[in-house]
């Protein structure tokens, strides 16, 4: 079964669980992820998670010792993040430190940053290694990866897709918006990362397929009564179009009421 786990400071993730005793919400578990064993709190269970890709495997319930060690590492991460931010200011570098990870062996600290350009951070790495007393790995990430780590609530009122189940970022262009007849207001269509929202692509293929059988906006079609009208908008989910008559009257028709390219469009959906 899959469960959703909150790794404080490291986001939330779907994890595979094959423990003999099924976990419940608020249980603390140990999960093997990309940086080793991590302690997290289960925040959701159920069949609705079964088809979502998982990012780790739960190996056992967390002991008191596991939780205390996890808290110590988390405190060290917070302190390291503050030190890193101050050292960036010291070197006056055009970058923003946004996240930190310490592996379970505490042998390396990974610092993640965003920047508008490539940064020569070799001197910064040497300086941080002296201040943090361990090896330092600096990694530049994009704004979408930053939003994934940050998490948050999208305009729809739900948690952002990238921080819950979406693991592959497909390019979203203005053409995707145009194909769905959406208002080209990028401010309203942008996510927390400032880019066009990933969900714009979810229904895009359906709209593209439907556009192949709907009359083009601005084209002239003939009604079943033999009257020529201009198509001014389409309503794909309602299987209807809005037309303008030569008299200026605007009317909504179903596809079965028009002849499009010499064929009746009643077979659509």
Residue pairs with C-beta under 8 A, 6 or more apart in sequence:
1 16
1 17
1 18
1 22
1 45
1 49
1 50
2 14
2 15
2 16
2 17
2 49
2 50
2 52
2 54
3 14
3 15
3 17
3 23
3 42
3 44
3 45
3 49
3 58
4 12
4 13
4 14
4 15
4 42
4 43
4 44
4 45
4 49
4 164
5 12
5 13
5 14
5 15
5 29
5 31
5 40
5 41
5 42
5 43
5 56
5 58
6 12
6 40
6 41
6 42
6 43
7 13
7 31
7 33
7 38
7 39
7 40
8 40
8 41
8 74
9 74
9 77
9 78
10 38
10 101
10 149
11 148
11 149
11 151
11 163
12 43
12 151
12 159
12 163
12 164
13 31
13 33
13 40
13 54
13 55
13 56
14 49
14 52
14 53
14 54
14 55
14 165
15 29
15 31
15 33
15 40
15 54
15 55
15 56
15 57
15 58
16 54
16 56
16 57
16 58
17 23
17 29
17 57
17 58
18 57
18 58
19 29
19 58
19 60
19 61
22 45
23 29
23 42
23 45
23 58
23 61
24 42
24 45
25 42
25 43
25 44
25 45
26 41
26 42
26 43
27 41
27 42
27 61
28 39
28 40
28 41
28 42
28 61
28 62
28 66
28 67
29 39
29 40
29 41
29 42
29 58
29 60
29 61
29 62
30 37
30 38
30 39
30 58
30 59
30 60
30 61
30 62
30 66
31 37
31 38
31 39
31 40
31 56
31 57
31 58
31 59
32 38
32 56
32 57
32 59
33 55
33 56
34 55
34 56
35 101
35 102
35 103
35 104
35 110
36 103
36 104
36 105
37 59
37 104
38 56
38 70
38 104
39 62
39 66
39 67
39 69
39 70
52 165
53 165
53 167
55 167
62 70
73 102
73 104
73 106
76 102
76 106
77 100
77 101
77 102
77 109
78 100
80 100
80 102
80 109
80 111
80 132
81 97
81 99
81 100
81 111
83 128
83 131
83 132
84 97
84 100
84 111
84 128
84 132
85 97
87 124
87 127
87 128
87 131
88 95
88 96
88 97
88 113
88 124
90 127
91 123
91 124
91 127
93 119
93 121
93 124
94 115
94 116
94 117
94 119
95 113
95 114
95 115
95 119
95 121
95 140
96 113
96 114
96 115
97 111
97 112
97 113
98 112
98 113
98 114
98 141
98 146
98 149
98 150
99 111
99 112
99 146
99 149
100 109
100 110
100 111
100 112
101 109
101 110
101 112
102 108
102 109
102 110
103 110
106 134
107 134
107 135
108 134
108 135
108 136
108 137
109 128
109 132
109 134
109 135
109 136
109 137
110 137
110 138
110 139
111 128
111 136
111 137
111 138
111 139
112 139
112 140
112 141
112 145
112 146
112 149
113 119
113 138
113 139
113 140
113 141
114 140
114 141
114 142
114 143
114 146
115 140
118 140
119 140
121 138
124 138
125 136
125 138
128 136
128 138
129 135
129 136
141 149
143 193
143 194
143 195
144 162
144 169
144 193
144 195
146 193
147 160
147 162
147 163
147 191
147 192
147 193
148 160
148 162
148 163
149 163
150 163
150 192
151 159
151 160
151 163
152 159
152 160
152 163
152 192
153 159
153 160
154 160
154 161
154 191
154 192
154 197
154 199
155 188
155 191
155 197
156 199
160 191
160 192
161 198
161 199
162 169
162 191
162 193
162 198
166 198
169 198
170 198
170 201
172 195
172 196
172 197
172 198
172 200
172 201
173 196
174 184
174 186
174 196
176 196
176 200
176 201
176 204
177 184
177 189
177 196
177 200
178 184
179 204
179 207
179 208
179 211
180 200
180 203
180 204
180 207
181 207
181 233
181 234
182 189
182 200
186 196
189 196
189 197
189 200
190 196
190 197
191 197
191 198
206 236
207 236
210 236
210 268
210 269
213 265
213 268
214 234
214 236
214 241
214 255
214 260
214 265
214 268
215 221
215 231
215 234
215 241
215 258
215 260
215 261
215 265
216 231
217 231
217 232
217 233
217 234
218 230
218 231
218 232
219 230
219 231
220 228
220 229
220 230
220 231
221 228
221 229
221 231
221 241
221 243
221 258
221 259
221 260
222 228
222 229
222 258
222 259
223 229
223 243
223 253
223 257
223 258
223 259
224 257
224 258
224 259
224 264
227 245
227 246
228 246
229 243
229 244
229 245
229 246
229 251
229 253
229 258
230 243
230 244
231 241
231 242
231 243
232 242
232 243
232 244
232 250
233 241
233 242
234 240
234 241
234 242
235 241
235 242
235 252
239 254
239 255
239 268
239 269
240 252
240 253
240 254
240 255
241 252
241 253
241 255
241 258
242 250
242 251
242 252
242 253
243 250
243 251
243 252
243 253
243 258
244 250
245 251
255 265
255 266
255 268
256 264
256 265
256 266
258 264
258 265
259 265
